[in-house]
Amino acid sequence: MLDYVAECARAADVTSRVVVLHNNLGRAEWPGPEGLAKEQAAHYGFRFEERHRAQLLLEEIRARGMGPDARNRYCTS
């Protein structure tokens, strides 16, 4: 996907406006995705940013009293 974004950004001459964003899920995240996202951003010369929520994903699900299911997915990848 990032390869496609890079191709489109180059064609439109807007590569300076592309930001690769990683939303860190804390304990709910496998080790390594932030490093991979950072490497991919560097490969294409894009700025990299990472966000952390004040509340962890599992805490948010508990507080809301409902979680992801087959109809309401948290991640669609």
mmCIF file of the N, C-alpha and C atoms, coordinates in Angstrom:
data_MODEL
# 
_entry.id   MODEL 
# 
loop_
_atom_site.group_PDB 
_atom_site.id 
_atom_site.type_symbol 
_atom_site.label_atom_id 
_atom_site.label_alt_id 
_atom_site.label_comp_id 
_atom_site.label_asym_id 
_atom_site.label_entity_id 
_atom_site.label_seq_id 
_atom_site.pdbx_PDB_ins_code 
_atom_site.Cartn_x 
_atom_site.Cartn_y 
_atom_site.Cartn_z 
_atom_site.occupancy 
_atom_site.B_iso_or_equiv 
_atom_site.pdbx_formal_charge 
_atom_site.auth_seq_id 
_atom_site.auth_comp_id 
_atom_site.auth_asym_id 
_atom_site.auth_atom_id 
_atom_site.pdbx_PDB_model_num 
ATOM 1   N N  . MET A 1 1  ? 0.822   -1.185  0.000  1.00 0.00 ? 1  MET A N  1 
ATOM 2   C CA . MET A 1 1  ? 0.000   0.000   0.000  1.00 0.00 ? 1  MET A CA 1 
ATOM 3   C C  . MET A 1 1  ? 0.871   1.255   0.000  1.00 0.00 ? 1  MET A C  1 
ATOM 4   N N  . LEU A 1 2  ? 1.899   1.278   0.824  1.00 0.00 ? 2  LEU A N  1 
ATOM 5   C CA . LEU A 1 2  ? 2.752   2.470   0.872  1.00 0.00 ? 2  LEU A CA 1 
ATOM 6   C C  . LEU A 1 2  ? 3.461   2.685   -0.457 1.00 0.00 ? 2  LEU A C  1 
ATOM 7   N N  . ASP A 1 3  ? 3.769   1.605   -1.148 1.00 0.00 ? 3  ASP A N  1 
ATOM 8   C CA . ASP A 1 3  ? 4.387   1.724   -2.464 1.00 0.00 ? 3  ASP A CA 1 
ATOM 9   C C  . ASP A 1 3  ? 3.439   2.451   -3.424 1.00 0.00 ? 3  ASP A C  1 
ATOM 10  N N  . TYR A 1 4  ? 2.170   2.114   -3.357 1.00 0.00 ? 4  TYR A N  1 
ATOM 11  C CA . TYR A 1 4  ? 1.163   2.765   -4.204 1.00 0.00 ? 4  TYR A CA 1 
ATOM 12  C C  . TYR A 1 4  ? 1.013   4.239   -3.830 1.00 0.00 ? 4  TYR A C  1 
ATOM 13  N N  . VAL A 1 5  ? 0.980   4.526   -2.531 1.00 0.00 ? 5  VAL A N  1 
ATOM 14  C CA . VAL A 1 5  ? 0.886   5.916   -2.065 1.00 0.00 ? 5  VAL A CA 1 
ATOM 15  C C  . VAL A 1 5  ? 2.090   6.711   -2.563 1.00 0.00 ? 5  VAL A C  1 
ATOM 16  N N  . ALA A 1 6  ? 3.277   6.121   -2.460 1.00 0.00 ? 6  ALA A N  1 
ATOM 17  C CA . ALA A 1 6  ? 4.494   6.794   -2.923 1.00 0.00 ? 6  ALA A CA 1 
ATOM 18  C C  . ALA A 1 6  ? 4.417   7.078   -4.417 1.00 0.00 ? 6  ALA A C  1 
ATOM 19  N N  . GLU A 1 7  ? 3.940   6.108   -5.180 1.00 0.00 ? 7  GLU A N  1 
ATOM 20  C CA . GLU A 1 7  ? 3.811   6.281   -6.633 1.00 0.00 ? 7  GLU A CA 1 
ATOM 21  C C  . GLU A 1 7  ? 2.853   7.428   -6.965 1.00 0.00 ? 7  GLU A C  1 
ATOM 22  N N  . CYS A 1 8  ? 1.713   7.449   -6.305 1.00 0.00 ? 8  CYS A N  1 
ATOM 23  C CA . CYS A 1 8  ? 0.725   8.514   -6.543 1.00 0.00 ? 8  CYS A CA 1 
ATOM 24  C C  . CYS A 1 8  ? 1.251   9.872   -6.094 1.00 0.00 ? 8  CYS A C  1 
ATOM 25  N N  . ALA A 1 9  ? 1.928   9.899   -4.948 1.00 0.00 ? 9  ALA A N  1 
ATOM 26  C CA . ALA A 1 9  ? 2.476   11.161  -4.437 1.00 0.00 ? 9  ALA A CA 1 
ATOM 27  C C  . ALA A 1 9  ? 3.542   11.712  -5.376 1.00 0.00 ? 9  ALA A C  1 
ATOM 28  N N  . ARG A 1 10 ? 4.371   10.822  -5.913 1.00 0.00 ? 10 ARG A N  1 
ATOM 29  C CA . ARG A 1 10 ? 5.392   11.265  -6.878 1.00 0.00 ? 10 ARG A CA 1 
ATOM 30  C C  . ARG A 1 10 ? 4.732   11.833  -8.132 1.00 0.00 ? 10 ARG A C  1 
ATOM 31  N N  . ALA A 1 11 ? 3.729   11.137  -8.629 1.00 0.00 ? 11 ALA A N  1 
ATOM 32  C CA . ALA A 1 11 ? 3.035   11.582  -9.845 1.00 0.00 ? 11 ALA A CA 1 
ATOM 33  C C  . ALA A 1 11 ? 2.376   12.946  -9.655 1.00 0.00 ? 11 ALA A C  1 
ATOM 34  N N  . ALA A 1 12 ? 1.893   13.209  -8.448 1.00 0.00 ? 12 ALA A N  1 
ATOM 35  C CA . ALA A 1 12 ? 1.230   14.484  -8.154 1.00 0.00 ? 12 ALA A CA 1 
ATOM 36  C C  . ALA A 1 12 ? 2.201   15.523  -7.595 1.00 0.00 ? 12 ALA A C  1 
ATOM 37  N N  . ASP A 1 13 ? 3.465   15.137  -7.445 1.00 0.00 ? 13 ASP A N  1 
ATOM 38  C CA . ASP A 1 13 ? 4.507   16.016  -6.901 1.00 0.00 ? 13 ASP A CA 1 
ATOM 39  C C  . ASP A 1 13 ? 4.147   16.545  -5.505 1.00 0.00 ? 13 ASP A C  1 
ATOM 40  N N  . VAL A 1 14 ? 3.688   15.628  -4.645 1.00 0.00 ? 14 VAL A N  1 
ATOM 41  C CA . VAL A 1 14 ? 3.309   16.014  -3.281 1.00 0.00 ? 14 VAL A CA 1 
ATOM 42  C C  . VAL A 1 14 ? 3.973   15.125  -2.223 1.00 0.00 ? 14 VAL A C  1 
ATOM 43  N N  . THR A 1 15 ? 5.112   14.540  -2.540 1.00 0.00 ? 15 THR A N  1 
ATOM 44  C CA . THR A 1 15 ? 5.760   13.624  -1.588 1.00 0.00 ? 15 THR A CA 1 
ATOM 45  C C  . THR A 1 15 ? 6.093   14.309  -0.266 1.00 0.00 ? 15 THR A C  1 
ATOM 46  N N  . SER A 1 16 ? 6.315   15.611  -0.280 1.00 0.00 ? 16 SER A N  1 
ATOM 47  C CA . SER A 1 16 ? 6.647   16.325  0.959  1.00 0.00 ? 16 SER A CA 1 
ATOM 48  C C  . SER A 1 16 ? 5.460   16.384  1.914  1.00 0.00 ? 16 SER A C  1 
ATOM 49  N N  . ARG A 1 17 ? 4.273   16.063  1.436  1.00 0.00 ? 17 ARG A N  1 
ATOM 50  C CA . ARG A 1 17 ? 3.068   16.122  2.273  1.00 0.00 ? 17 ARG A CA 1 
ATOM 51  C C  . ARG A 1 17 ? 2.670   14.768  2.846  1.00 0.00 ? 17 ARG A C  1 
ATOM 52  N N  . VAL A 1 18 ? 3.374   13.707  2.485  1.00 0.00 ? 18 VAL A N  1 
ATOM 53  C CA . VAL A 1 18 ? 3.016   12.362  2.952  1.00 0.00 ? 18 VAL A CA 1 
ATOM 54  C C  . VAL A 1 18 ? 3.611   12.117  4.337  1.00 0.00 ? 18 VAL A C  1 
ATOM 55  N N  . VAL A 1 19 ? 2.782   11.624  5.241  1.00 0.00 ? 19 VAL A N  1 
ATOM 56  C CA . VAL A 1 19 ? 3.212   11.271  6.593  1.00 0.00 ? 19 VAL A CA 1 
ATOM 57  C C  . VAL A 1 19 ? 2.798   9.827   6.858  1.00 0.00 ? 19 VAL A C  1 
ATOM 58  N N  . VAL A 1 20 ? 3.740   9.011   7.298  1.00 0.00 ? 20 VAL A N  1 
ATOM 59  C CA . VAL A 1 20 ? 3.436   7.635   7.694  1.00 0.00 ? 20 VAL A CA 1 
ATOM 60  C C  . VAL A 1 20 ? 3.131   7.670   9.187  1.00 0.00 ? 20 VAL A C  1 
ATOM 61  N N  . LEU A 1 21 ? 1.940   7.227   9.570  1.00 0.00 ? 21 LEU A N  1 
ATOM 62  C CA . LEU A 1 21 ? 1.499   7.304   10.957 1.00 0.00 ? 21 LEU A CA 1 
ATOM 63  C C  . LEU A 1 21 ? 1.291   5.903   11.513 1.00 0.00 ? 21 LEU A C  1 
ATOM 64  N N  . HIS A 1 22 ? 1.898   5.639   12.669 1.00 0.00 ? 22 HIS A N  1 
ATOM 65  C CA . HIS A 1 22 ? 1.674   4.370   13.371 1.00 0.00 ? 22 HIS A CA 1 
ATOM 66  C C  . HIS A 1 22 ? 0.921   4.678   14.656 1.00 0.00 ? 22 HIS A C  1 
ATOM 67  N N  . ASN A 1 23 ? -0.254  4.076   14.820 1.00 0.00 ? 23 ASN A N  1 
ATOM 68  C CA . ASN A 1 23 ? -1.043  4.229   16.041 1.00 0.00 ? 23 ASN A CA 1 
ATOM 69  C C  . ASN A 1 23 ? -0.744  3.045   16.947 1.00 0.00 ? 23 ASN A C  1 
ATOM 70  N N  . ASN A 1 24 ? 0.072   3.271   17.956 1.00 0.00 ? 24 ASN A N  1 
ATOM 71  C CA . ASN A 1 24 ? 0.538   2.221   18.848 1.00 0.00 ? 24 ASN A CA 1 
ATOM 72  C C  . ASN A 1 24 ? -0.606  1.736   19.732 1.00 0.00 ? 24 ASN A C  1 
ATOM 73  N N  . LEU A 1 25 ? -0.812  0.422   19.761 1.00 0.00 ? 25 LEU A N  1 
ATOM 74  C CA . LEU A 1 25 ? -1.888  -0.173  20.554 1.00 0.00 ? 25 LEU A CA 1 
ATOM 75  C C  . LEU A 1 25 ? -1.420  -0.649  21.921 1.00 0.00 ? 25 LEU A C  1 
ATOM 76  N N  . GLY A 1 26 ? -0.190  -0.347  22.275 1.00 0.00 ? 26 GLY A N  1 
ATOM 77  C CA . GLY A 1 26 ? 0.328   -0.753  23.581 1.00 0.00 ? 26 GLY A CA 1 
ATOM 78  C C  . GLY A 1 26 ? 0.456   -2.256  23.699 1.00 0.00 ? 26 GLY A C  1 
ATOM 79  N N  . ARG A 1 27 ? -0.042  -2.808  24.819 1.00 0.00 ? 27 ARG A N  1 
ATOM 80  C CA . ARG A 1 27 ? 0.098   -4.249  25.070 1.00 0.00 ? 27 ARG A CA 1 
ATOM 81  C C  . ARG A 1 27 ? -0.652  -5.107  24.058 1.00 0.00 ? 27 ARG A C  1 
ATOM 82  N N  . ALA A 1 28 ? -1.635  -4.548  23.372 1.00 0.00 ? 28 ALA A N  1 
ATOM 83  C CA . ALA A 1 28 ? -2.424  -5.320  22.405 1.00 0.00 ? 28 ALA A CA 1 
ATOM 84  C C  . ALA A 1 28 ? -1.703  -5.488  21.071 1.00 0.00 ? 28 ALA A C  1 
ATOM 85  N N  . GLU A 1 29 ? -0.529  -4.912  20.950 1.00 0.00 ? 29 GLU A N  1 
ATOM 86  C CA . GLU A 1 29 ? 0.193   -4.933  19.684 1.00 0.00 ? 29 GLU A CA 1 
ATOM 87  C C  . GLU A 1 29 ? 1.333   -5.946  19.719 1.00 0.00 ? 29 GLU A C  1 
ATOM 88  N N  . TRP A 1 30 ? 1.521   -6.642  18.611 1.00 0.00 ? 30 TRP A N  1 
ATOM 89  C CA . TRP A 1 30 ? 2.668   -7.536  18.482 1.00 0.00 ? 30 TRP A CA 1 
ATOM 90  C C  . TRP A 1 30 ? 3.936   -6.702  18.477 1.00 0.00 ? 30 TRP A C  1 
ATOM 91  N N  . PRO A 1 31 ? 5.063   -7.271  18.901 1.00 0.00 ? 31 PRO A N  1 
ATOM 92  C CA . PRO A 1 31 ? 6.321   -6.522  18.837 1.00 0.00 ? 31 PRO A CA 1 
ATOM 93  C C  . PRO A 1 31 ? 6.747   -6.286  17.386 1.00 0.00 ? 31 PRO A C  1 
ATOM 94  N N  . GLY A 1 32 ? 7.211   -5.084  17.103 1.00 0.00 ? 32 GLY A N  1 
ATOM 95  C CA . GLY A 1 32 ? 7.821   -4.820  15.808 1.00 0.00 ? 32 GLY A CA 1 
ATOM 96  C C  . GLY A 1 32 ? 7.118   -3.933  14.813 1.00 0.00 ? 32 GLY A C  1 
ATOM 97  N N  . PRO A 1 33 ? 5.795   -3.732  14.860 1.00 0.00 ? 33 PRO A N  1 
ATOM 98  C CA . PRO A 1 33 ? 5.171   -2.950  13.792 1.00 0.00 ? 33 PRO A CA 1 
ATOM 99  C C  . PRO A 1 33 ? 5.663   -1.512  13.705 1.00 0.00 ? 33 PRO A C  1 
ATOM 100 N N  . GLU A 1 34 ? 5.948   -0.894  14.860 1.00 0.00 ? 34 GLU A N  1 
ATOM 101 C CA . GLU A 1 34 ? 6.409   0.498   14.802 1.00 0.00 ? 34 GLU A CA 1 
ATOM 102 C C  . GLU A 1 34 ? 7.756   0.594   14.108 1.00 0.00 ? 34 GLU A C  1 
ATOM 103 N N  . GLY A 1 35 ? 8.627   -0.385  14.332 1.00 0.00 ? 35 GLY A N  1 
ATOM 104 C CA . GLY A 1 35 ? 9.925   -0.405  13.654 1.00 0.00 ? 35 GLY A CA 1 
ATOM 105 C C  . GLY A 1 35 ? 9.769   -0.600  12.156 1.00 0.00 ? 35 GLY A C  1 
ATOM 106 N N  . LEU A 1 36 ? 8.854   -1.477  11.767 1.00 0.00 ? 36 LEU A N  1 
ATOM 107 C CA . LEU A 1 36 ? 8.606   -1.723  10.347 1.00 0.00 ? 36 LEU A CA 1 
ATOM 108 C C  . LEU A 1 36 ? 8.047   -0.473  9.673  1.00 0.00 ? 36 LEU A C  1 
ATOM 109 N N  . ALA A 1 37 ? 7.098   0.173   10.318 1.00 0.00 ? 37 ALA A N  1 
ATOM 110 C CA . ALA A 1 37 ? 6.513   1.396   9.749  1.00 0.00 ? 37 ALA A CA 1 
ATOM 111 C C  . ALA A 1 37 ? 7.575   2.479   9.596  1.00 0.00 ? 37 ALA A C  1 
ATOM 112 N N  . LYS A 1 38 ? 8.446   2.591   10.594 1.00 0.00 ? 38 LYS A N  1 
ATOM 113 C CA . LYS A 1 38 ? 9.521   3.587   10.542 1.00 0.00 ? 38 LYS A CA 1 
ATOM 114 C C  . LYS A 1 38 ? 10.496  3.280   9.401  1.00 0.00 ? 38 LYS A C  1 
ATOM 115 N N  . GLU A 1 39 ? 10.844  2.011   9.239  1.00 0.00 ? 39 GLU A N  1 
ATOM 116 C CA . GLU A 1 39 ? 11.745  1.600   8.146  1.00 0.00 ? 39 GLU A CA 1 
ATOM 117 C C  . GLU A 1 39 ? 11.128  1.893   6.781  1.00 0.00 ? 39 GLU A C  1 
ATOM 118 N N  . GLN A 1 40 ? 9.845   1.578   6.645  1.00 0.00 ? 40 GLN A N  1 
ATOM 119 C CA . GLN A 1 40 ? 9.177   1.815   5.367  1.00 0.00 ? 40 GLN A CA 1 
ATOM 120 C C  . GLN A 1 40 ? 9.104   3.307   5.054  1.00 0.00 ? 40 GLN A C  1 
ATOM 121 N N  . ALA A 1 41 ? 8.811   4.115   6.051  1.00 0.00 ? 41 ALA A N  1 
ATOM 122 C CA . ALA A 1 41 ? 8.772   5.565   5.842  1.00 0.00 ? 41 ALA A CA 1 
ATOM 123 C C  . ALA A 1 41 ? 10.134  6.073   5.392  1.00 0.00 ? 41 ALA A C  1 
ATOM 124 N N  . ALA A 1 42 ? 11.188  5.601   6.041  1.00 0.00 ? 42 ALA A N  1 
ATOM 125 C CA . ALA A 1 42 ? 12.547  6.024   5.682  1.00 0.00 ? 42 ALA A CA 1 
ATOM 126 C C  . ALA A 1 42 ? 12.895  5.584   4.261  1.00 0.00 ? 42 ALA A C  1 
ATOM 127 N N  . HIS A 1 43 ? 12.471  4.394   3.883  1.00 0.00 ? 43 HIS A N  1 
ATOM 128 C CA . HIS A 1 43 ? 12.746  3.879   2.541  1.00 0.00 ? 43 HIS A CA 1 
ATOM 129 C C  . HIS A 1 43 ? 12.220  4.830   1.458  1.00 0.00 ? 43 HIS A C  1 
ATOM 130 N N  . TYR A 1 44 ? 11.039  5.376   1.690  1.00 0.00 ? 44 TYR A N  1 
ATOM 131 C CA . TYR A 1 44 ? 10.429  6.269   0.707  1.00 0.00 ? 44 TYR A CA 1 
ATOM 132 C C  . TYR A 1 44 ? 10.749  7.744   0.969  1.00 0.00 ? 44 TYR A C  1 
ATOM 133 N N  . GLY A 1 45 ? 11.441  8.019   2.064  1.00 0.00 ? 45 GLY A N  1 
ATOM 134 C CA . GLY A 1 45 ? 11.782  9.403   2.390  1.00 0.00 ? 45 GLY A CA 1 
ATOM 135 C C  . GLY A 1 45 ? 10.617  10.187  2.972  1.00 0.00 ? 45 GLY A C  1 
ATOM 136 N N  . PHE A 1 46 ? 9.666   9.474   3.577  1.00 0.00 ? 46 PHE A N  1 
ATOM 137 C CA . PHE A 1 46 ? 8.499   10.124  4.162  1.00 0.00 ? 46 PHE A CA 1 
ATOM 138 C C  . PHE A 1 46 ? 8.708   10.365  5.653  1.00 0.00 ? 46 PHE A C  1 
ATOM 139 N N  . ARG A 1 47 ? 8.041   11.389  6.164  1.00 0.00 ? 47 ARG A N  1 
ATOM 140 C CA . ARG A 1 47 ? 8.082   11.673  7.601  1.00 0.00 ? 47 ARG A CA 1 
ATOM 141 C C  . ARG A 1 47 ? 7.318   10.564  8.333  1.00 0.00 ? 47 ARG A C  1 
ATOM 142 N N  . PHE A 1 48 ? 7.807   10.215  9.530  1.00 0.00 ? 48 PHE A N  1 
ATOM 143 C CA . PHE A 1 48 ? 7.177   9.171   10.339 1.00 0.00 ? 48 PHE A CA 1 
ATOM 144 C C  . PHE A 1 48 ? 6.716   9.777   11.650 1.00 0.00 ? 48 PHE A C  1 
ATOM 145 N N  . GLU A 1 49 ? 5.508   9.437   12.073 1.00 0.00 ? 49 GLU A N  1 
ATOM 146 C CA . GLU A 1 49 ? 4.987   9.856   13.375 1.00 0.00 ? 49 GLU A CA 1 
ATOM 147 C C  . GLU A 1 49 ? 4.319   8.661   14.036 1.00 0.00 ? 49 GLU A C  1 
ATOM 148 N N  . GLU A 1 50 ? 4.337   8.675   15.357 1.00 0.00 ? 50 GLU A N  1 
ATOM 149 C CA . GLU A 1 50 ? 3.697   7.602   16.126 1.00 0.00 ? 50 GLU A CA 1 
ATOM 150 C C  . GLU A 1 50 ? 2.789   8.232   17.169 1.00 0.00 ? 50 GLU A C  1 
ATOM 151 N N  . ARG A 1 51 ? 1.632   7.649   17.363 1.00 0.00 ? 51 ARG A N  1 
ATOM 152 C CA . ARG A 1 51 ? 0.670   8.139   18.351 1.00 0.00 ? 51 ARG A CA 1 
ATOM 153 C C  . ARG A 1 51 ? 0.426   7.057   19.403 1.00 0.00 ? 51 ARG A C  1 
ATOM 154 N N  . HIS A 1 52 ? 0.190   7.509   20.612 1.00 0.00 ? 52 HIS A N  1 
ATOM 155 C CA . HIS A 1 52 ? -0.162  6.629   21.731 1.00 0.00 ? 52 HIS A CA 1 
ATOM 156 C C  . HIS A 1 52 ? -1.448  7.166   22.349 1.00 0.00 ? 52 HIS A C  1 
ATOM 157 N N  . ARG A 1 53 ? -2.364  6.293   22.646 1.00 0.00 ? 53 ARG A N  1 
ATOM 158 C CA . ARG A 1 53 ? -3.600  6.703   23.318 1.00 0.00 ? 53 ARG A CA 1 
ATOM 159 C C  . ARG A 1 53 ? -3.362  6.754   24.823 1.00 0.00 ? 53 ARG A C  1 
ATOM 160 N N  . ALA A 1 54 ? -4.113  7.602   25.491 1.00 0.00 ? 54 ALA A N  1 
ATOM 161 C CA . ALA A 1 54 ? -4.026  7.674   26.948 1.00 0.00 ? 54 ALA A CA 1 
ATOM 162 C C  . ALA A 1 54 ? -4.547  6.379   27.565 1.00 0.00 ? 54 ALA A C  1 
ATOM 163 N N  . GLN A 1 55 ? -5.541  5.774   26.919 1.00 0.00 ? 55 GLN A N  1 
ATOM 164 C CA . GLN A 1 55 ? -6.146  4.540   27.412 1.00 0.00 ? 55 GLN A CA 1 
ATOM 165 C C  . GLN A 1 55 ? -5.776  3.408   26.458 1.00 0.00 ? 55 GLN A C  1 
ATOM 166 N N  . LEU A 1 56 ? -5.388  2.273   27.004 1.00 0.00 ? 56 LEU A N  1 
ATOM 167 C CA . LEU A 1 56 ? -5.057  1.121   26.168 1.00 0.00 ? 56 LEU A CA 1 
ATOM 168 C C  . LEU A 1 56 ? -6.314  0.581   25.492 1.00 0.00 ? 56 LEU A C  1 
ATOM 169 N N  . LEU A 1 57 ? -6.129  -0.096  24.381 1.00 0.00 ? 57 LEU A N  1 
ATOM 170 C CA . LEU A 1 57 ? -7.247  -0.642  23.614 1.00 0.00 ? 57 LEU A CA 1 
ATOM 171 C C  . LEU A 1 57 ? -8.142  -1.525  24.477 1.00 0.00 ? 57 LEU A C  1 
ATOM 172 N N  . LEU A 1 58 ? -7.553  -2.446  25.235 1.00 0.00 ? 58 LEU A N  1 
ATOM 173 C CA . LEU A 1 58 ? -8.369  -3.359  26.044 1.00 0.00 ? 58 LEU A CA 1 
ATOM 174 C C  . LEU A 1 58 ? -9.112  -2.618  27.147 1.00 0.00 ? 58 LEU A C  1 
ATOM 175 N N  . GLU A 1 59 ? -8.498  -1.574  27.702 1.00 0.00 ? 59 GLU A N  1 
ATOM 176 C CA . GLU A 1 59 ? -9.178  -0.759  28.718 1.00 0.00 ? 59 GLU A CA 1 
ATOM 177 C C  . GLU A 1 59 ? -10.377 -0.029  28.105 1.00 0.00 ? 59 GLU A C  1 
ATOM 178 N N  . GLU A 1 60 ? -10.205 0.461   26.893 1.00 0.00 ? 60 GLU A N  1 
ATOM 179 C CA . GLU A 1 60 ? -11.298 1.157   26.207 1.00 0.00 ? 60 GLU A CA 1 
ATOM 180 C C  . GLU A 1 60 ? -12.460 0.210   25.935 1.00 0.00 ? 60 GLU A C  1 
ATOM 181 N N  . ILE A 1 61 ? -12.153 -1.005  25.512 1.00 0.00 ? 61 ILE A N  1 
ATOM 182 C CA . ILE A 1 61 ? -13.200 -1.998  25.245 1.00 0.00 ? 61 ILE A CA 1 
ATOM 183 C C  . ILE A 1 61 ? -13.946 -2.330  26.532 1.00 0.00 ? 61 ILE A C  1 
ATOM 184 N N  . ARG A 1 62 ? -13.214 -2.511  27.628 1.00 0.00 ? 62 ARG A N  1 
ATOM 185 C CA . ARG A 1 62 ? -13.861 -2.804  28.921 1.00 0.00 ? 62 ARG A CA 1 
ATOM 186 C C  . ARG A 1 62 ? -14.757 -1.644  29.355 1.00 0.00 ? 62 ARG A C  1 
ATOM 187 N N  . ALA A 1 63 ? -14.267 -0.414  29.208 1.00 0.00 ? 63 ALA A N  1 
ATOM 188 C CA . ALA A 1 63 ? -15.023 0.761   29.634 1.00 0.00 ? 63 ALA A CA 1 
ATOM 189 C C  . ALA A 1 63 ? -16.313 0.923   28.829 1.00 0.00 ? 63 ALA A C  1 
ATOM 190 N N  . ARG A 1 64 ? -16.268 0.602   27.550 1.00 0.00 ? 64 ARG A N  1 
ATOM 191 C CA . ARG A 1 64 ? -17.452 0.736   26.691 1.00 0.00 ? 64 ARG A CA 1 
ATOM 192 C C  . ARG A 1 64 ? -18.429 -0.415  26.889 1.00 0.00 ? 64 ARG A C  1 
ATOM 193 N N  . GLY A 1 65 ? -17.935 -1.528  27.435 1.00 0.00 ? 65 GLY A N  1 
ATOM 194 C CA . GLY A 1 65 ? -18.796 -2.676  27.661 1.00 0.00 ? 65 GLY A CA 1 
ATOM 195 C C  . GLY A 1 65 ? -19.085 -3.487  26.414 1.00 0.00 ? 65 GLY A C  1 
ATOM 196 N N  . MET A 1 66 ? -18.392 -3.186  25.345 1.00 0.00 ? 66 MET A N  1 
ATOM 197 C CA . MET A 1 66 ? -18.566 -3.963  24.121 1.00 0.00 ? 66 MET A CA 1 
ATOM 198 C C  . MET A 1 66 ? -17.258 -3.926  23.346 1.00 0.00 ? 66 MET A C  1 
ATOM 199 N N  . GLY A 1 67 ? -17.019 -4.980  22.633 1.00 0.00 ? 67 GLY A N  1 
ATOM 200 C CA . GLY A 1 67 ? -15.767 -5.059  21.895 1.00 0.00 ? 67 GLY A CA 1 
ATOM 201 C C  . GLY A 1 67 ? -15.991 -5.368  20.438 1.00 0.00 ? 67 GLY A C  1 
ATOM 202 N N  . PRO A 1 68 ? -14.916 -5.499  19.709 1.00 0.00 ? 68 PRO A N  1 
ATOM 203 C CA . PRO A 1 68 ? -15.039 -5.842  18.295 1.00 0.00 ? 68 PRO A CA 1 
ATOM 204 C C  . PRO A 1 68 ? -15.662 -7.232  18.129 1.00 0.00 ? 68 PRO A C  1 
ATOM 205 N N  . ASP A 1 69 ? -16.409 -7.406  17.067 1.00 0.00 ? 69 ASP A N  1 
ATOM 206 C CA . ASP A 1 69 ? -16.955 -8.712  16.725 1.00 0.00 ? 69 ASP A CA 1 
ATOM 207 C C  . ASP A 1 69 ? -16.958 -8.836  15.201 1.00 0.00 ? 69 ASP A C  1 
ATOM 208 N N  . ALA A 1 70 ? -17.578 -9.862  14.679 1.00 0.00 ? 70 ALA A N  1 
ATOM 209 C CA . ALA A 1 70 ? -17.555 -10.088 13.233 1.00 0.00 ? 70 ALA A CA 1 
ATOM 210 C C  . ALA A 1 70 ? -18.210 -8.942  12.460 1.00 0.00 ? 70 ALA A C  1 
ATOM 211 N N  . ARG A 1 71 ? -19.161 -8.282  13.067 1.00 0.00 ? 71 ARG A N  1 
ATOM 212 C CA . ARG A 1 71 ? -19.875 -7.188  12.394 1.00 0.00 ? 71 ARG A CA 1 
ATOM 213 C C  . ARG A 1 71 ? -19.191 -5.832  12.602 1.00 0.00 ? 71 ARG A C  1 
ATOM 214 N N  . ASN A 1 72 ? -18.563 -5.638  13.744 1.00 0.00 ? 72 ASN A N  1 
ATOM 215 C CA . ASN A 1 72 ? -17.913 -4.369  14.094 1.00 0.00 ? 72 ASN A CA 1 
ATOM 216 C C  . ASN A 1 72 ? -16.452 -4.634  14.407 1.00 0.00 ? 72 ASN A C  1 
ATOM 217 N N  . ARG A 1 73 ? -15.636 -4.633  13.383 1.00 0.00 ? 73 ARG A N  1 
ATOM 218 C CA . ARG A 1 73 ? -14.235 -4.993  13.568 1.00 0.00 ? 73 ARG A CA 1 
ATOM 219 C C  . ARG A 1 73 ? -13.412 -3.776  13.956 1.00 0.00 ? 73 ARG A C  1 
ATOM 220 N N  . TYR A 1 74 ? -12.386 -4.019  14.783 1.00 0.00 ? 74 TYR A N  1 
ATOM 221 C CA . TYR A 1 74 ? -11.479 -2.938  15.163 1.00 0.00 ? 74 TYR A CA 1 
ATOM 222 C C  . TYR A 1 74 ? -10.474 -2.681  14.052 1.00 0.00 ? 74 TYR A C  1 
ATOM 223 N N  . CYS A 1 75 ? -9.989  -3.737  13.438 1.00 0.00 ? 75 CYS A N  1 
ATOM 224 C CA . CYS A 1 75 ? -8.987  -3.617  12.382 1.00 0.00 ? 75 CYS A CA 1 
ATOM 225 C C  . CYS A 1 75 ? -9.474  -4.391  11.167 1.00 0.00 ? 75 CYS A C  1 
ATOM 226 N N  . THR A 1 76 ? -9.383  -3.791  10.007 1.00 0.00 ? 76 THR A N  1 
ATOM 227 C CA . THR A 1 76 ? -9.886  -4.448  8.805  1.00 0.00 ? 76 THR A CA 1 
ATOM 228 C C  . THR A 1 76 ? -8.783  -5.001  7.920  1.00 0.00 ? 76 THR A C  1 
ATOM 229 N N  . SER A 1 77 ? -7.546  -4.989  8.410  1.00 0.00 ? 77 SER A N  1 
ATOM 230 C CA . SER A 1 77 ? -6.455  -5.493  7.562  1.00 0.00 ? 77 SER A CA 1 
ATOM 231 C C  . SER A 1 77 ? -6.406  -7.002  7.561  1.00 0.00 ? 77 SER A C  1 
# 
